[in-house]
Amino acid sequence: MSFHQCQPAEPVAAFCHVCRTCGKEIGPVDCWHCLGTGDKPHVRPRMACEVCNGEGSRGWEPVEAKQ
């Protein structure tokens, strides 16, 4: 069994939900700091979250792991 960090197979991740390494269906993991919004919580004007760099996601995981 090989261990890897799942990554989308295509450069446009919004339309691709299959890992390029293992071929399993994957989904994004929400950032724990901003709860997936990409913004710093409780800061006005809006500023990008420093943990996820404003992406709202901290990586990808197989879909069956989310159930």
Distance bins in CASP14 RR format, pairs under 12 A and 6 or more apart:
PFRMAT RR
TARGET T0000
AUTHOR 0000-0000-0000
RMODE 2
METHOD distances of the structure
MODEL  1
1 22 0 0 0 0 1 0 0 0 0 0 0
2 19 0 0 0 0 0 1 0 0 0 0 0
2 21 1 0 0 1 0 0 0 0 0 0 0
2 22 1 0 0 1 0 0 0 0 0 0 0
3 21 0 0 0 0 0 1 0 0 0 0 0
3 22 0 0 0 0 0 1 0 0 0 0 0
4 19 0 0 0 0 1 0 0 0 0 0 0
4 20 0 0 0 0 1 0 0 0 0 0 0
4 21 1 0 1 0 0 0 0 0 0 0 0
4 22 1 0 0 1 0 0 0 0 0 0 0
4 23 0 0 0 0 0 1 0 0 0 0 0
4 24 0 0 0 0 0 1 0 0 0 0 0
4 26 0 0 0 0 0 1 0 0 0 0 0
4 60 0 0 0 0 0 1 0 0 0 0 0
4 61 0 0 0 0 0 1 0 0 0 0 0
4 62 0 0 0 0 0 1 0 0 0 0 0
5 19 0 0 0 0 1 0 0 0 0 0 0
5 20 0 0 0 0 0 1 0 0 0 0 0
5 21 0 0 0 0 1 0 0 0 0 0 0
5 22 0 0 0 0 0 1 0 0 0 0 0
5 26 0 0 0 0 0 1 0 0 0 0 0
5 29 0 0 0 0 0 1 0 0 0 0 0
5 58 0 0 0 0 0 1 0 0 0 0 0
5 59 1 0 0 1 0 0 0 0 0 0 0
5 60 1 0 0 1 0 0 0 0 0 0 0
5 61 0 0 0 0 1 0 0 0 0 0 0
5 62 0 0 0 0 0 1 0 0 0 0 0
6 13 0 0 0 0 0 1 0 0 0 0 0
6 16 0 0 0 0 0 1 0 0 0 0 0
6 17 0 0 0 0 0 1 0 0 0 0 0
6 18 0 0 0 0 1 0 0 0 0 0 0
6 19 1 0 1 0 0 0 0 0 0 0 0
6 20 0 0 0 0 1 0 0 0 0 0 0
6 21 1 0 0 1 0 0 0 0 0 0 0
6 22 1 0 0 1 0 0 0 0 0 0 0
6 23 0 0 0 0 1 0 0 0 0 0 0
6 24 1 0 0 1 0 0 0 0 0 0 0
6 25 0 0 0 0 1 0 0 0 0 0 0
6 26 1 0 1 0 0 0 0 0 0 0 0
6 27 0 0 0 0 1 0 0 0 0 0 0
6 28 0 0 0 0 0 1 0 0 0 0 0
6 29 0 0 0 0 1 0 0 0 0 0 0
6 57 0 0 0 0 0 1 0 0 0 0 0
6 59 1 0 0 1 0 0 0 0 0 0 0
6 60 1 0 1 0 0 0 0 0 0 0 0
6 61 1 0 0 1 0 0 0 0 0 0 0
6 62 1 0 0 1 0 0 0 0 0 0 0
6 63 0 0 0 0 0 1 0 0 0 0 0
6 64 0 0 0 0 0 1 0 0 0 0 0
6 65 0 0 0 0 1 0 0 0 0 0 0
7 13 0 0 0 0 1 0 0 0 0 0 0
7 16 0 0 0 0 1 0 0 0 0 0 0
7 17 0 0 0 0 0 1 0 0 0 0 0
7 18 0 0 0 0 0 1 0 0 0 0 0
7 19 1 0 0 1 0 0 0 0 0 0 0
7 20 1 0 1 0 0 0 0 0 0 0 0
7 21 1 0 0 1 0 0 0 0 0 0 0
7 22 0 0 0 0 1 0 0 0 0 0 0
7 23 0 0 0 0 0 1 0 0 0 0 0
7 24 0 0 0 0 0 1 0 0 0 0 0
7 26 0 0 0 0 1 0 0 0 0 0 0
7 27 0 0 0 0 0 1 0 0 0 0 0
7 28 0 0 0 0 0 1 0 0 0 0 0
7 57 0 0 0 0 0 1 0 0 0 0 0
7 59 0 0 0 0 1 0 0 0 0 0 0
7 60 1 0 0 1 0 0 0 0 0 0 0
7 61 0 0 0 0 0 1 0 0 0 0 0
8 14 0 0 0 0 1 0 0 0 0 0 0
8 15 0 0 0 0 1 0 0 0 0 0 0
8 16 1 0 1 0 0 0 0 0 0 0 0
8 17 1 0 0 1 0 0 0 0 0 0 0
8 18 1 0 0 1 0 0 0 0 0 0 0
8 19 1 0 0 1 0 0 0 0 0 0 0
8 20 1 0 0 1 0 0 0 0 0 0 0
8 21 0 0 0 0 0 1 0 0 0 0 0
8 23 0 0 0 0 0 1 0 0 0 0 0
8 24 0 0 0 0 0 1 0 0 0 0 0
8 25 0 0 0 0 0 1 0 0 0 0 0
8 26 1 0 0 1 0 0 0 0 0 0 0
8 27 0 0 0 0 1 0 0 0 0 0 0
8 28 0 0 0 0 1 0 0 0 0 0 0
8 57 0 0 0 0 0 1 0 0 0 0 0
8 59 0 0 0 0 1 0 0 0 0 0 0
8 60 1 0 0 1 0 0 0 0 0 0 0
9 15 0 0 0 0 0 1 0 0 0 0 0
9 16 1 0 1 0 0 0 0 0 0 0 0
9 17 0 0 0 0 1 0 0 0 0 0 0
9 18 1 0 1 0 0 0 0 0 0 0 0
9 19 1 0 0 1 0 0 0 0 0 0 0
9 20 1 1 0 0 0 0 0 0 0 0 0
9 21 0 0 0 0 1 0 0 0 0 0 0
9 22 0 0 0 0 0 1 0 0 0 0 0
9 23 1 0 0 1 0 0 0 0 0 0 0
9 24 0 0 0 0 0 1 0 0 0 0 0
9 25 0 0 0 0 0 1 0 0 0 0 0
9 26 0 0 0 0 1 0 0 0 0 0 0
9 60 0 0 0 0 0 1 0 0 0 0 0
10 16 1 1 0 0 0 0 0 0 0 0 0
10 17 0 0 0 0 1 0 0 0 0 0 0
10 18 0 0 0 0 1 0 0 0 0 0 0
10 19 0 0 0 0 0 1 0 0 0 0 0
10 20 0 0 0 0 1 0 0 0 0 0 0
10 26 0 0 0 0 0 1 0 0 0 0 0
11 20 0 0 0 0 0 1 0 0 0 0 0
13 19 0 0 0 0 0 1 0 0 0 0 0
13 20 0 0 0 0 0 1 0 0 0 0 0
13 26 0 0 0 0 1 0 0 0 0 0 0
13 27 0 0 0 0 1 0 0 0 0 0 0
13 28 1 0 0 1 0 0 0 0 0 0 0
13 55 0 0 0 0 0 1 0 0 0 0 0
13 57 0 0 0 0 1 0 0 0 0 0 0
13 59 0 0 0 0 1 0 0 0 0 0 0
13 60 0 0 0 0 1 0 0 0 0 0 0
14 27 0 0 0 0 0 1 0 0 0 0 0
14 28 0 0 0 0 1 0 0 0 0 0 0
14 55 0 0 0 0 0 1 0 0 0 0 0
14 57 0 0 0 0 0 1 0 0 0 0 0
16 23 0 0 0 0 0 1 0 0 0 0 0
16 25 0 0 0 0 0 1 0 0 0 0 0
16 26 0 0 0 0 1 0 0 0 0 0 0
16 27 0 0 0 0 0 1 0 0 0 0 0
16 28 0 0 0 0 0 1 0 0 0 0 0
16 60 0 0 0 0 0 1 0 0 0 0 0
17 23 0 0 0 0 0 1 0 0 0 0 0
17 24 0 0 0 0 1 0 0 0 0 0 0
17 25 1 0 1 0 0 0 0 0 0 0 0
17 26 1 0 1 0 0 0 0 0 0 0 0
17 27 1 0 1 0 0 0 0 0 0 0 0
17 28 0 0 0 0 1 0 0 0 0 0 0
17 60 0 0 0 0 1 0 0 0 0 0 0
17 61 0 0 0 0 0 1 0 0 0 0 0
17 62 0 0 0 0 0 1 0 0 0 0 0
17 63 1 0 0 1 0 0 0 0 0 0 0
17 66 0 0 0 0 0 1 0 0 0 0 0
18 24 1 0 0 1 0 0 0 0 0 0 0
18 25 1 0 0 1 0 0 0 0 0 0 0
18 26 1 0 0 1 0 0 0 0 0 0 0
18 27 0 0 0 0 1 0 0 0 0 0 0
18 60 0 0 0 0 0 1 0 0 0 0 0
18 62 0 0 0 0 0 1 0 0 0 0 0
18 63 0 0 0 0 0 1 0 0 0 0 0
19 25 1 0 0 1 0 0 0 0 0 0 0
19 26 1 0 1 0 0 0 0 0 0 0 0
19 27 0 0 0 0 1 0 0 0 0 0 0
19 59 0 0 0 0 0 1 0 0 0 0 0
19 60 1 0 0 1 0 0 0 0 0 0 0
19 61 0 0 0 0 1 0 0 0 0 0 0
19 62 1 0 0 1 0 0 0 0 0 0 0
19 63 0 0 0 0 0 1 0 0 0 0 0
19 65 0 0 0 0 0 1 0 0 0 0 0
20 26 0 0 0 0 1 0 0 0 0 0 0
20 60 0 0 0 0 0 1 0 0 0 0 0
21 60 0 0 0 0 0 1 0 0 0 0 0
21 62 0 0 0 0 0 1 0 0 0 0 0
22 60 0 0 0 0 0 1 0 0 0 0 0
22 61 0 0 0 0 0 1 0 0 0 0 0
22 62 1 0 0 1 0 0 0 0 0 0 0
22 64 0 0 0 0 0 1 0 0 0 0 0
23 60 0 0 0 0 0 1 0 0 0 0 0
23 62 0 0 0 0 1 0 0 0 0 0 0
23 63 0 0 0 0 0 1 0 0 0 0 0
24 60 0 0 0 0 0 1 0 0 0 0 0
24 61 0 0 0 0 1 0 0 0 0 0 0
24 62 1 0 1 0 0 0 0 0 0 0 0
24 63 1 0 0 1 0 0 0 0 0 0 0
24 64 1 0 0 1 0 0 0 0 0 0 0
24 65 0 0 0 0 1 0 0 0 0 0 0
25 60 0 0 0 0 0 1 0 0 0 0 0
25 61 0 0 0 0 0 1 0 0 0 0 0
25 62 1 0 0 1 0 0 0 0 0 0 0
25 63 1 0 1 0 0 0 0 0 0 0 0
25 64 1 0 0 1 0 0 0 0 0 0 0
25 65 0 0 0 0 0 1 0 0 0 0 0
25 66 0 0 0 0 0 1 0 0 0 0 0
25 67 0 0 0 0 0 1 0 0 0 0 0
26 57 0 0 0 0 0 1 0 0 0 0 0
26 59 0 0 0 0 1 0 0 0 0 0 0
26 60 1 0 1 0 0 0 0 0 0 0 0
26 61 1 0 0 1 0 0 0 0 0 0 0
26 62 1 0 1 0 0 0 0 0 0 0 0
26 63 1 0 0 1 0 0 0 0 0 0 0
26 64 0 0 0 0 1 0 0 0 0 0 0
26 65 0 0 0 0 1 0 0 0 0 0 0
26 66 0 0 0 0 1 0 0 0 0 0 0
27 57 0 0 0 0 1 0 0 0 0 0 0
27 58 0 0 0 0 0 1 0 0 0 0 0
27 59 0 0 0 0 1 0 0 0 0 0 0
27 60 1 0 1 0 0 0 0 0 0 0 0
27 61 1 0 0 1 0 0 0 0 0 0 0
27 62 1 0 0 1 0 0 0 0 0 0 0
27 63 1 0 1 0 0 0 0 0 0 0 0
27 64 0 0 0 0 0 1 0 0 0 0 0
27 65 0 0 0 0 1 0 0 0 0 0 0
27 66 1 0 0 1 0 0 0 0 0 0 0
27 67 0 0 0 0 0 1 0 0 0 0 0
28 36 0 0 0 0 1 0 0 0 0 0 0
28 38 0 0 0 0 0 1 0 0 0 0 0
28 52 0 0 0 0 0 1 0 0 0 0 0
28 55 0 0 0 0 1 0 0 0 0 0 0
28 56 1 0 0 1 0 0 0 0 0 0 0
28 57 1 0 1 0 0 0 0 0 0 0 0
28 58 0 0 0 0 1 0 0 0 0 0 0
28 59 1 0 0 1 0 0 0 0 0 0 0
28 60 1 0 1 0 0 0 0 0 0 0 0
28 61 0 0 0 0 1 0 0 0 0 0 0
28 62 0 0 0 0 0 1 0 0 0 0 0
28 63 0 0 0 0 0 1 0 0 0 0 0
28 66 0 0 0 0 0 1 0 0 0 0 0
29 35 0 0 0 0 0 1 0 0 0 0 0
29 36 0 0 0 0 1 0 0 0 0 0 0
29 52 0 0 0 0 1 0 0 0 0 0 0
29 55 0 0 0 0 0 1 0 0 0 0 0
29 56 0 0 0 0 1 0 0 0 0 0 0
29 57 1 0 0 1 0 0 0 0 0 0 0
29 58 1 0 1 0 0 0 0 0 0 0 0
29 59 1 0 1 0 0 0 0 0 0 0 0
29 60 1 0 0 1 0 0 0 0 0 0 0
29 61 1 0 1 0 0 0 0 0 0 0 0
29 62 0 0 0 0 0 1 0 0 0 0 0
29 63 0 0 0 0 0 1 0 0 0 0 0
29 65 0 0 0 0 1 0 0 0 0 0 0
29 66 0 0 0 0 1 0 0 0 0 0 0
30 36 1 0 1 0 0 0 0 0 0 0 0
30 37 0 0 0 0 1 0 0 0 0 0 0
30 38 0 0 0 0 1 0 0 0 0 0 0
30 49 0 0 0 0 0 1 0 0 0 0 0
30 51 0 0 0 0 0 1 0 0 0 0 0
30 52 0 0 0 0 1 0 0 0 0 0 0
30 54 0 0 0 0 0 1 0 0 0 0 0
30 55 0 0 0 0 0 1 0 0 0 0 0
30 56 1 0 0 1 0 0 0 0 0 0 0
30 57 1 0 0 1 0 0 0 0 0 0 0
30 58 1 0 0 1 0 0 0 0 0 0 0
30 59 0 0 0 0 1 0 0 0 0 0 0
30 60 0 0 0 0 0 1 0 0 0 0 0
30 61 0 0 0 0 0 1 0 0 0 0 0
30 66 0 0 0 0 0 1 0 0 0 0 0
31 37 0 0 0 0 1 0 0 0 0 0 0
31 38 1 0 0 1 0 0 0 0 0 0 0
31 39 0 0 0 0 0 1 0 0 0 0 0
31 40 0 0 0 0 0 1 0 0 0 0 0
31 41 0 0 0 0 0 1 0 0 0 0 0
31 48 0 0 0 0 0 1 0 0 0 0 0
31 49 1 0 0 1 0 0 0 0 0 0 0
31 50 0 0 0 0 0 1 0 0 0 0 0
31 51 1 0 1 0 0 0 0 0 0 0 0
31 52 1 1 0 0 0 0 0 0 0 0 0
31 53 0 0 0 0 1 0 0 0 0 0 0
31 54 1 0 0 1 0 0 0 0 0 0 0
31 55 1 0 0 1 0 0 0 0 0 0 0
31 56 1 0 1 0 0 0 0 0 0 0 0
31 57 1 0 0 1 0 0 0 0 0 0 0
31 58 1 0 1 0 0 0 0 0 0 0 0
31 59 0 0 0 0 1 0 0 0 0 0 0
32 38 0 0 0 0 0 1 0 0 0 0 0
32 41 0 0 0 0 0 1 0 0 0 0 0
32 49 0 0 0 0 0 1 0 0 0 0 0
32 51 1 0 0 1 0 0 0 0 0 0 0
32 52 0 0 0 0 1 0 0 0 0 0 0
32 56 0 0 0 0 0 1 0 0 0 0 0
32 57 0 0 0 0 0 1 0 0 0 0 0
32 58 1 0 0 1 0 0 0 0 0 0 0
32 59 0 0 0 0 0 1 0 0 0 0 0
33 39 0 0 0 0 0 1 0 0 0 0 0
33 40 0 0 0 0 1 0 0 0 0 0 0
33 41 1 0 0 1 0 0 0 0 0 0 0
33 42 0 0 0 0 0 1 0 0 0 0 0
33 43 0 0 0 0 0 1 0 0 0 0 0
33 48 0 0 0 0 0 1 0 0 0 0 0
33 49 1 0 1 0 0 0 0 0 0 0 0
33 50 1 0 0 1 0 0 0 0 0 0 0
33 51 1 0 1 0 0 0 0 0 0 0 0
33 52 1 0 0 1 0 0 0 0 0 0 0
33 53 0 0 0 0 0 1 0 0 0 0 0
33 54 0 0 0 0 1 0 0 0 0 0 0
33 55 0 0 0 0 0 1 0 0 0 0 0
33 56 0 0 0 0 1 0 0 0 0 0 0
33 57 0 0 0 0 0 1 0 0 0 0 0
33 58 0 0 0 0 1 0 0 0 0 0 0
34 40 1 0 0 1 0 0 0 0 0 0 0
34 41 1 0 0 1 0 0 0 0 0 0 0
34 42 0 0 0 0 0 1 0 0 0 0 0
34 43 0 0 0 0 0 1 0 0 0 0 0
34 46 0 0 0 0 0 1 0 0 0 0 0
34 47 0 0 0 0 0 1 0 0 0 0 0
34 48 0 0 0 0 1 0 0 0 0 0 0
34 49 1 1 0 0 0 0 0 0 0 0 0
34 50 0 0 0 0 1 0 0 0 0 0 0
34 51 1 0 0 1 0 0 0 0 0 0 0
34 52 1 0 0 1 0 0 0 0 0 0 0
34 53 0 0 0 0 0 1 0 0 0 0 0
34 54 1 0 0 1 0 0 0 0 0 0 0
34 55 0 0 0 0 1 0 0 0 0 0 0
34 56 1 0 1 0 0 0 0 0 0 0 0
34 57 0 0 0 0 1 0 0 0 0 0 0
34 58 0 0 0 0 1 0 0 0 0 0 0
35 41 1 0 0 1 0 0 0 0 0 0 0
35 42 0 0 0 0 0 1 0 0 0 0 0
35 49 0 0 0 0 1 0 0 0 0 0 0
35 51 0 0 0 0 0 1 0 0 0 0 0
35 52 0 0 0 0 0 1 0 0 0 0 0
35 56 0 0 0 0 1 0 0 0 0 0 0
35 57 0 0 0 0 0 1 0 0 0 0 0
35 58 0 0 0 0 0 1 0 0 0 0 0
36 48 0 0 0 0 0 1 0 0 0 0 0
36 49 0 0 0 0 1 0 0 0 0 0 0
36 51 0 0 0 0 0 1 0 0 0 0 0
36 52 1 0 0 1 0 0 0 0 0 0 0
36 54 0 0 0 0 1 0 0 0 0 0 0
36 55 0 0 0 0 1 0 0 0 0 0 0
36 56 1 1 0 0 0 0 0 0 0 0 0
36 57 1 0 0 1 0 0 0 0 0 0 0
36 58 0 0 0 0 1 0 0 0 0 0 0
36 59 0 0 0 0 0 1 0 0 0 0 0
37 43 0 0 0 0 0 1 0 0 0 0 0
37 46 0 0 0 0 1 0 0 0 0 0 0
37 47 0 0 0 0 0 1 0 0 0 0 0
37 48 0 0 0 0 0 1 0 0 0 0 0
37 49 1 0 0 1 0 0 0 0 0 0 0
37 51 0 0 0 0 0 1 0 0 0 0 0
37 52 0 0 0 0 1 0 0 0 0 0 0
37 54 0 0 0 0 1 0 0 0 0 0 0
37 55 0 0 0 0 0 1 0 0 0 0 0
37 56 1 0 0 1 0 0 0 0 0 0 0
37 57 0 0 0 0 0 1 0 0 0 0 0
38 46 0 0 0 0 1 0 0 0 0 0 0
38 47 0 0 0 0 1 0 0 0 0 0 0
38 48 1 0 0 1 0 0 0 0 0 0 0
38 49 1 0 1 0 0 0 0 0 0 0 0
38 50 0 0 0 0 0 1 0 0 0 0 0
38 51 0 0 0 0 1 0 0 0 0 0 0
38 52 1 0 0 1 0 0 0 0 0 0 0
38 53 0 0 0 0 1 0 0 0 0 0 0
38 54 1 1 0 0 0 0 0 0 0 0 0
38 55 1 0 0 1 0 0 0 0 0 0 0
38 56 1 0 1 0 0 0 0 0 0 0 0
38 57 0 0 0 0 1 0 0 0 0 0 0
38 58 0 0 0 0 0 1 0 0 0 0 0
39 45 0 0 0 0 1 0 0 0 0 0 0
39 46 1 0 1 0 0 0 0 0 0 0 0
39 47 1 0 0 1 0 0 0 0 0 0 0
39 48 1 0 0 1 0 0 0 0 0 0 0
39 49 1 0 0 1 0 0 0 0 0 0 0
39 50 0 0 0 0 0 1 0 0 0 0 0
39 51 0 0 0 0 0 1 0 0 0 0 0
39 52 0 0 0 0 0 1 0 0 0 0 0
39 53 0 0 0 0 0 1 0 0 0 0 0
39 54 1 0 0 1 0 0 0 0 0 0 0
39 55 0 0 0 0 0 1 0 0 0 0 0
39 56 0 0 0 0 1 0 0 0 0 0 0
40 46 1 0 0 1 0 0 0 0 0 0 0
40 47 1 0 1 0 0 0 0 0 0 0 0
40 48 1 0 0 1 0 0 0 0 0 0 0
40 49 1 0 1 0 0 0 0 0 0 0 0
40 50 1 0 0 1 0 0 0 0 0 0 0
40 51 0 0 0 0 1 0 0 0 0 0 0
40 52 0 0 0 0 0 1 0 0 0 0 0
40 53 0 0 0 0 0 1 0 0 0 0 0
40 54 0 0 0 0 1 0 0 0 0 0 0
40 56 0 0 0 0 0 1 0 0 0 0 0
41 47 0 0 0 0 0 1 0 0 0 0 0
41 48 0 0 0 0 0 1 0 0 0 0 0
41 49 0 0 0 0 1 0 0 0 0 0 0
41 50 0 0 0 0 0 1 0 0 0 0 0
41 51 0 0 0 0 0 1 0 0 0 0 0
41 56 0 0 0 0 0 1 0 0 0 0 0
42 49 0 0 0 0 0 1 0 0 0 0 0
43 49 0 0 0 0 1 0 0 0 0 0 0
43 50 0 0 0 0 0 1 0 0 0 0 0
46 54 0 0 0 0 0 1 0 0 0 0 0
47 53 0 0 0 0 0 1 0 0 0 0 0
47 54 0 0 0 0 1 0 0 0 0 0 0
48 54 1 1 0 0 0 0 0 0 0 0 0
48 55 0 0 0 0 1 0 0 0 0 0 0
48 56 0 0 0 0 1 0 0 0 0 0 0
49 55 0 0 0 0 1 0 0 0 0 0 0
49 56 1 0 0 1 0 0 0 0 0 0 0
49 57 0 0 0 0 0 1 0 0 0 0 0
49 58 0 0 0 0 1 0 0 0 0 0 0
50 56 0 0 0 0 0 1 0 0 0 0 0
51 57 0 0 0 0 0 1 0 0 0 0 0
51 58 1 0 0 1 0 0 0 0 0 0 0
51 59 0 0 0 0 0 1 0 0 0 0 0
52 58 1 0 1 0 0 0 0 0 0 0 0
52 59 0 0 0 0 1 0 0 0 0 0 0
53 59 0 0 0 0 0 1 0 0 0 0 0
60 66 0 0 0 0 0 1 0 0 0 0 0
61 67 0 0 0 0 0 1 0 0 0 0 0
END
